[in-house]
Amino acid sequence: MKLLVTGGAGYVGSVTAARLAESGHEVVVLDDLSTGHEDAVAEGVRLIAENIDDVIEDVLAEGYDGVLHFAAKSLVGESQENPAKYWHGNVGTSLKLLDAIRAHGTPRLVFSSTAATYGEPDSVPIPETAPTRPTNTYGATKLAIDHAITGYARSYGLAAVSLRYFNVAGAYGAIGERHAVETHLIPLVLQVALGQREQVQIFGDDWPTEDGTCVRDYIHVTDLADAHALALEHAVTGEHRVYNLGNGFGFSVKQVLDACREVTGHPIPAVVAPRRSGDPASLVASSERARTDLGWKPERVDLTGIVRDAWEFTRSRQEA
Ligand code: UFG
């Protein structure tokens, strides 16, 4: 298939673009490089380094079999401080994309949605039927886009799939997580192990969880990437399907720190800090629907292995 990957120079987008290209698809990345990295775009993948809003009409006019839409603002904390950036950057741009898809009859869309659409769940693991009550602007904007996609799929004959990611981690060889301003737990902890940071903050130890720290479901980036190829294959015209993607195991912040200590051999000093605005206590996926409908089966579910891949990537960047 000829596929357009928006945000394909970012973390999950670049790994997915690389794996789609390796499996024989013709892949074009559209990324304004505001947070992505040109060198994360795999060889043989064409990069259009432009703003989606400015060029999407012309790009889709070339004719594509599908779009994978990763491009987004995706920091929970920032979304609380600067909601306008998220409403315009996420919802505004996605509506432009949907209109261009409609205008040019692009048949398939796979959208990067998020566990943050659920907010504080009544219970875990979270199925796709759980109520969506986002606790932060980031999640609210992704949910709004999901609703828009449902209408466009039903009324304009689009085959659409939203994949709700839980906490992505790990690396794919030389492609991994690197943000100019890092806010995610595992990369921050690994910066401590590298000596780039003195300590890590634990955002609250009084949450209603077993050890008092937040629980998340960490999923390896290559398992997540491979779900996109399956979603493309299984998308049905006129339908919008939603799938949660996680391993179904929850790990607390303290457990993540322990795994990082084991992998790096560094003591990783940690201090307890106040809770972060917008954080739910516990997010763990039920991915039964993805397993049943898509035949998706995550291969790298062990937290230590996920951290090891992230650590190898982090160290190799340091040495480069
Ligand atoms: N945390 C700390 N200290 C830090 C950084 C994070 O204690 O320095 C905690 C957070 O409070 C949270 C957990 O570690 O409980 C994970 O935080 P991340 O920032 O790594 O990830 P989030 O859970 O906030 O968000 C991620 C993605 C979102 C997605 C969400 C779904 O960034 O896009 O997972 O689970 F919506």
Boltz pocket constraint, residues with backbone or C-beta under 6 A from the ligand:
constraints:
  - pocket:
      binder: B
      contacts: [[A, 74], [A, 75], [A, 76], [A, 114], [A, 115], [A, 116], [A, 117], [A, 165], [A, 166], [A, 167], [A, 168], [A, 183], [A, 184], [A, 185], [A, 186], [A, 188], [A, 200], [A, 201], [A, 202], [A, 203], [A, 204], [A, 214], [A, 215], [A, 216], [A, 217], [A, 253], [A, 276], [A, 279], [A, 280], [A, 281], [A, 283]]
      max_distance: 6.0
